Amino acid sequence: MSKAEQTKANIIEQAASLFNQKGYAAASIADIMEATGLKKGGIYNHFQSKDELAVAAFDYAVDLVNQRILGAVTQEKNALARLKALVAVHLDYIDNPPVPGGCPIMNTAIEWDDNDSILRDRAKQAMDSWRNLIIRIVEKGIKKGEVKANTESQTVATVLISTIEGGIMMSKLYQDSIHLERVAISLHTYLDSLALI
């Protein structure tokens, strides 16, 4: 990797952390300059605008999240074990998040839910990817006889994502991982109810 590529990667990494913790609107170019040690021209040498940097930073953050989720899920063979691994990987979000500030998909979705923007579209694409992963796992589990045939994969995706994201939000708000731990216990019971007996 060239020095220019290293500089660009560092800007993206620092911006991902800032945007995820402060929000896009609240994080200024001055904040990014302070975090990277670069002058304004040094940042704009690599990105034409704050928007372009925000998209690159969001994509970087989501990639880190996806790596962690896929790393946990692909180690399991059974559909329900894969879904439980997906739940379990989020228990580490408070003490060891992939990106400081919690889930970048949730944070971006909340900040941009009322606005048409490229970041809202990116958050929706990332959420679609997560939903589709769960749907594929459930549907494959049904075909393999691991999950009850009448299980609605779309419902499972909604329940898992909404409950996990709510647990992350509560744990961050109260600075107590007990909320995510309760979510994990509840979701494990829910997933067990989907097993073909």
N, C-alpha and C positions, 0 to 999 in steps of 0.2 A: 504494500500500500504506500503510495507516494505521500509526501508531507501535506500536499493540498487535500488529498483524500482523507488523511488522518485529521486534519483541521475541520473539514466538513463533517466527518463522523462525530467529532467532539462537540461541535455546535449542535448537531441533531440530538445527541445524548443529553446535553445540558438543557436544551430547550424542551425536550420531552419531560424531564423532571420538573422544570419550572411550570410549563403549561398544565401538567397533571396536578400539581399542588396548588397553583395560584389561579388557574384558569387562563384561557387565551386572552380575554379582555384585560385582565389585571396584570398579566406578565408583560412587561415593557421590553423594548429593545435594550434599554439601559440595564435591566435585570440580566438579559442574555449576555450583554457585554461584560458585566461583572462576573458572571458565572464562568465565562469562557476566557476572560482576560484579553479579549479582542476589542478593537475599536469598531465603530459602526461600519466603516468601509470594509473591514475584514469579514464581517458577517455578510454584508451585501455583495461581497465579492463572490460568495457561494450561493446566495439566494436572492432572487429579484425582489422579494417582498416578505413581510412577516407572515402573510397567508401561505406562501410557498414553504416557508420554514415550518409553519404549524402542521401542514399536511405531512411533511417528511418526518417530523417529530412524532405525530400520531401514528403513522405507519410503523415507525421504529418501536414505539411503545407496545402496539398491538402485536407485533412480531415477537417481542419478548414474552408476552402473555401466552400467545399461541404455542411457542416453544415449550413453555412450562406445562400447559395443558396436554399437548400431544405427547410430551415425554412421559407423563403419568399414564395417559390412556393407552398408549401403544404397548405398555408393559403387560397389560392384562389381555386375556384371551376371551373370557365370557362377557357378554354384553352388560350385565348388571355390575360385574366387577369393574368394567370400564367406566360406567356411569358413577360408581362409588369413588373411583380414583379421581374423576373429574371434580367431584364434590370435595374430596379430601385435599386436593392440591390448593384449594382456596383457603384452607385453614391457616396457611402460612402468610396470607396477605397482610395481616396487621404487622407482624414482626419482620417479615421478609418479602415485601411486595416486589414484583418484577420491575416496577417503576415506582419511585416514591410518590405517595399521594393516593394510592388505591387503584381501582380499576379504571384504566384510561377510557374504556368504552363507555362505562357508566358516567364518568365525569364529563366527557365530551357530549354524550347524549343529553345530559341534564343542562349543560350550558347552552347547547344549540337546539334544543327541542322545539322552540318556537320560531326558529329562523331557517330560511332556506339558505344553505351554505354548503360548501364543499366538505366542511368538517362534519356537518350533520349527515351528509351522504356517506362519508367515510365511516362514521360511527354505525350507521345502519348496515353498511356492507360487512363490517366486522361482526356485528350482532347476527346478521344472516349466516355468516360463516360458522359461528358458534352454535346457532340453532340447527343448521344443517348437519353439523357433526353429531349432535345428540340424536337428531331424527334418523340419520344413517345407522347409528349404533343400535337404536331401538328396533328399527325395521329389520336389520340383519339378525338381531336377537330373536325376533318373531319367527323369521325364516328358519333359524337354527333350532327352534323349540326351546329357547332359554327364557323367553318373555311371553306372557299371555297373549294370545292371538287378538283379543279385543282391545289391546292397549293402543291408545291414540298417541302416536309419536310426537305430533305437534303439541299436544297437551303436556307431555313429559318435558319437552323443551321449555315451554313457558313456565311450568312449575319450578324446574331446576334453576333456570336463569334468574327468574324473579326472586326466588327465595335466597339464592346465593348472593345476588346483588343487594338485597335488603339486609342480609346478615353482615355484609361488608360495610354498608352504610352505618348500621347501628354500632358495629364494633369500632369503627373509626370515630363516630360521634361520641361514644362513651369511653373511648380508649380502653376497651376491654374485649378481648377475643371470645368471651363467654357467649356472645350473641352468635358468632360464627360456629362455635362448638355446638350450640343448641340447634342451629340450622342443619349441621352435618348429621346429628342424631336423628332429627325429624326426617330428613331426606333419605337416610339409610332405611328407616322404617318404611317410607313410601316406596322406595325402590324394591325392598323385599316383598312388598305386596304385589308387585308386577311379575314376580318369578312364577314360572310354570311349575306347579307342584307335581 
